[in-house]
């Protein structure tokens, strides 16, 4: 499913001025609108209907409202790929990510956990290098943006010999260049704070820091550069933790015209991630992005389905008085899933998590058709009919209601399957799974279930003959061994 909008997320460096951010935003909007004009000249329709932008805390977001799916013959992902190439690199920005909404987030996402942040960063960089080698992977990013420049001070051995600690040195450095509050004065109803620091001309260059005179514990003075070294580097903007460990997430988008997502994920999980983890120590990996979201949903649905299957099994056992007949009904559910997959293949729609939700509903419908047929069969057995006649009569009598139920349900779902409106695209995979599985499941119910019933009856006959020959038990007729006759 494609959403009719595009979002351009621009990440600015920490400390970037509002003026620079506005210039970057205006430049990107101008390029996006220019590309829309180019497409309008080629196709006659501008793909961008409207746009809006907002920003804050170093991030700029531009939202492009695209024309509906009914008015275009191109895919949103193709448009985003071409738009990204047209906009190109923005030197003033740290990262530019052009995407649309997707089910569960980015197609590719990996989260690393470790107590050692250095090893964590190494794993992140190694993975990003590996992803850059894969065709079709784009917009590779992580959630560890760098912050403002920080002044890192490290003491030399001489400083420790003179009795300095790091706090002594950095506090004097801060007092001279940033200042220190020494007193407060009351002036009328206002309170004045008085700060003391170096004059402006004595705190404008790095060399003044190197020559700063630091007071020793003995009262003497020594130059800063003789007792300490410093470096300027960008600090960490955000610290993330999971399960009391530092975490880093690497995510990426994908151009589906250049590669297959399942192939990429298979290579990522079986080859790339093990290779990355072998080069670092103490780092573990968990799934992220769509894979993480899908796994959580599948685990939740699997638990609910298991509980529902137990409840259905219990109800059917009490209704049919037979474990074998109940097992036959439940065994038809996987065959219905095959029909759902075939339906997706014929319509050219990929199987997704939404299709799985439709398969859940399909299971109940297939069970209903099977129960209708088996109930008629058991009633025929109770009335004294032979097994072959009971199966034939049940198939003839229940053929019309079962087929009509299938046809009416499938025809009723046809408008959902064939519609192209954006709001209804969520329902297409679910409706297709129900309709395709129901049609296939009906054929299975009418053909396989009667055959399976007779095969089970043959097994009971063989078991009775074996018991008669070797254990001396009474030889029974075929119909007398059916559960429905035993519980009359």
Secondary structure, 3 states (H helix, E strand, C coil): CCCCEEEEEEEECCCCCHHHHHHHHHHHHHHHHHHHHHHHHHHCCCCEEEEEEEEECCEEEEEEEECCHHHCCCCHHHHHHHHHHHHCCCCCEEEEEEECCCCCCCCEEEEEEECCHHHHHHHHHHHHHHHHCCCCEEEEEECCCEEEEEEEEEECHHHHHCCCCHHHHHHHHHHHHCCEEEEEEEECCEEEEEEECCCHHHCCCHHHHHCCEEECCCCCEEEHHHHEEEEEEEEECCCCEECCEEEEEEEEEECCCCCCHHHHHHHHHHHHHHHHHCCCCCCEEEEEHHHHHHHHHHHHHHHHHHHHHHHHHHHHHHHHCCHHHHHHHHHHHHHHHHHHHHHHHHHCCCCCHHHHHHHHHHHHHHHHHHHHHHHHHHHHHHCCCCHHHHHHHHHHHHHHHHHHHHHHHHHHHHHHHHCCCCCCHHHHHHHHHHHHHHHHHHHHHHHHHHHHHHHHHHHHHHHHHHHHHHHCCCCCCCHHHCHHHHCC
